[in-house]
Amino acid sequence: MTYTYLGTNQYRVRLDLYIDCINGDPSAISSDATAWIGVWDGSTRRIISGFPREVPRSGPERVQKTNYNCISIAPNACVDHYWYETTLTLAPRTGGYIISFQRCCRNNSISNLFDPGGTGANYWTAIPDARNTPNKKENSSAIFKELPPNFLCTNTPLNFDHSATDADGDSLAYDLFRPYTGGTRTQPRPNNNGTGTLENPPFSQITWGAGYSTASPIDGSPQLNIDPKTGKITLVPTVTGQFVVGIRVSEYRKR
């Protein structure tokens, strides 16, 4: 979930989703022809009138960069990229805004979550009140330069540049975080209009499976690490599986 300030209180908001087109449920994929995007008051944590808003989907584009260099025979796997874009008019507001997309559920094949098939996802970001930023200028979010490889090889080092760019020139810092969850099995596409209620912030986070944590979400030796200054990821995975990992970039603005 990213946003770009366009001027005159307008923000272009974009949600990018990467879908497993082999293990993913075709009916669930087709139901996401639109996404419900919610916007909350950053201070009161109450949803703004007129939201969530239903946003149409674009795509898919088949992700071609699926093989890390060590893979000689491509696995039986498939990833599609979909995206949703809308322009929102958001006047300056004390506490800014929180924007979120919530959806259940994840693949049962995931190795490092407790009850992965009952665990949803929540992709969200925050727009600060520009009147309280050091230079009083509206913000555009940082954007990651590249997608990490979809497949790694056990006992083979991964060295990947997961850095981002920032249109405002803000300083960026990187860390691992515990991903967020959203929706339920019975109400997988909440829209506050009869098919489930969007969770208000602060949002719930996933529960790691036994033996996993935010600092160690993948079996590895050495384990997964991200350089807080450069965004470089290093890892030597030691176990075959499918894993959820949270990688965050934070912005800091100088005066």
N, C-alpha and C positions, 0 to 999 in steps of 0.2 A: 504494500500500500504506500503510494508516494503522492506528492502534490507539488504543483508549480504555481507560484504567484504570477498572475497575468496583469495585475493592475486594477485599479478602481474596485477593490474588495473582491475580486474574482480569483478563484483558484481552480486549476484543472486537477482533478483527482483521478488517479489511475490505480486499478487493482490488477495485478498479474497473477494468474493461477497456472500451475504446472500439474497436469493430470496424468495419472497412470492409465494409459489406454489399453492395457491388457488386463490388469487385475481390478481396475475401476468398474463400478456398476454402470452399465450403459444407460439405464433409466435415470440414475442420479446425475450422470454427466449431461444428459439431454435436459433435465429439469433446471440446470444452471444456465439456461439461455439468458437469464437475467440474474442480477445479484442485488440484494437488498443492502444498501449502504446507509448506516446510521450516523448521525452527527449529534454530539452531546455538548452541553455547556461545560467548559473545563473547570469551573468553580463549583457549581451546584451538582454536577454529574447527572443532570436531568437531560433527557433527549429533547432536541430542539423541535418545535412545532413544524410539521411538514415532512418529518423524517420518521422511519427510513424511506429512502427513495429507491425505486426500482430502476436499475441501469442495465441496458442491453449489452450483450456480449459480442466481441469480435474474435475471429479466428475459427478453427485452430491453425496454428503453425506447428508442424512436426519438429521437435527438437532434434537436430542432427548431430550435435556434439555430445554423443552418448557414451563414447568409449574413452577411457583414460589410456594413456600410452601403453600400459602394460597388458591390455586386453588384446589377445590375438584373435579370438572368436567372440563375436558379439553375443551377449546373452539374449534370451527371448524376452525382450522388454520394449516398452514404448512409452514415450512422454509427449504430450501435446501441450502447447502454450496457448492459453486464452487470455484476453484482457478486456477490461471494462473501463470506460472513460466517461466522465461527466464534468461539467463546469458548475461550480457552486459559488453563489454570492454570499460571502460571510463578512459582515461588518465587524469592526473592532469590538471585542468583547472581553471584559475582565476575566482572566483565567484562560482565554483562548478557547479552542475547540478540540474535541476528540472525535476522530473518524474511525469507524470500525465495520468490518464485514465478518459475520459469524456463520459457521456452517459445520454440520456434523454429517458423516463421521469419517474416520480415517480407515485405511486398509487393515484387515485383521492380520496381515502378513508382517506388520511392523514388530520388530524384536525388542525394543527398549522401552515400551510403554505398558503401563498397567491397563488392561482392557482397551486395547487400541481401537477395536471395532465399535466401542461406545464413547470414544473420545473425539470431540470435534476440533475445529481450528478457529481461531480468532486473529485476524490480521488487522492491526490498528496502528494509528499514528496520531500525533498531536500537532496542532497549529498554535504557536504561542501568540499572545497578545503583543503586537508589534510595539505598542506604546510602552511596554516594559522591557523591551530588548535593549541592549547597550547602545545600539546606534539608531533605535526607533524605526527600523526598516522591516517590512514584512519578510517572512521566511519562505523559502522553498526547501523541500526536504532533500537530504542526501540520497544519491542513487548508486547502487552497487554497479561496478563496471561490467562484471561478467558473472555468469552462472557457474557454480562449482560443477565438476564432472558428476554425472549421474551414477557412475560406477567406479568403484575403487578395487584394487587387488589386495588380497590378504598378504601380509608380510612384505609389502612393497611401499616405499615412502611416498607420501603425498606432500607436495609443496605447491600451494595454490595462493595466488594473490586475490584476496577477497576484499580489496579496498573499494572505496566509493569516491564519487566526486560530489562537490557541493557548489551550486551556482552562486551562492552568497559569499564564498570564500571562508566559511566557518571552519574552525578546527574540528577534526574528526577523531573519535576514539572508538575502539572496537572491543567487544567482549562476548562471551557466551552467556546465554540467558535461558530460563525455563519457558518454553513456548506456551502460548495461551490456548484455551479451549473454548468452544462455543457450540450452541445448539444441543439437541438431545436425539436419541434414537427415534423417539416418537414425534419430535418437532425439529427435523433436521435443518429446515430453512426458515428460521424465525423472521417474522415481518411485522409484529405488533398489530396484526389485523386478522386474527383468527387462526393462524398457523404457527403459534409460538411467540414468545416474547424475547426480544433482544436483551441480553444482560447489560445492566448499567455498569460503568466503571466504578471502582477498580475491578478489573476482569479476573476470572478464574484462570488458573494455570494447570497444565497437564500433571499427571502423577507418573513419575518414573517407575519402570519395572525394577524388580529386585536386582541389585548390583549396579544400577545406573544412576547418574546424577547430572546436574547441570555442568559440573566440571569434567565429568567423564561420561558422555552420552554414547560413546562407541567403544567397544573393546579395542584397546590399542597398546602398543609398547614400542616407543613412547606414546602416551595417550594424546588425544586431540588438544591442540594449543593454538590460540590466535594471538598474534602480537598486537598489543593494544594501540600501538602507534602506527604500524604499517598495514594492519589487516591481513598479514600473511598467515595462512593456516598450515600447520604441519601435523602429520599423523602417520603412524604405521599400523594399519588395521590388522587384527589378529584373528577375527572371527567372521564368518560369513553371515550376513543378515541384512535386514532393511531397518534403517535407523532414522529417527527424527532428531534434528539438531537445531538449536536456536542460536543465530548469529545476529548481533545487534551493532548498529553504528549510531553513536550519539554525537550531537552537534554542540559546539561551544563557540560563542560569539565574543569577539574582542570589541572594546569600545573604539 
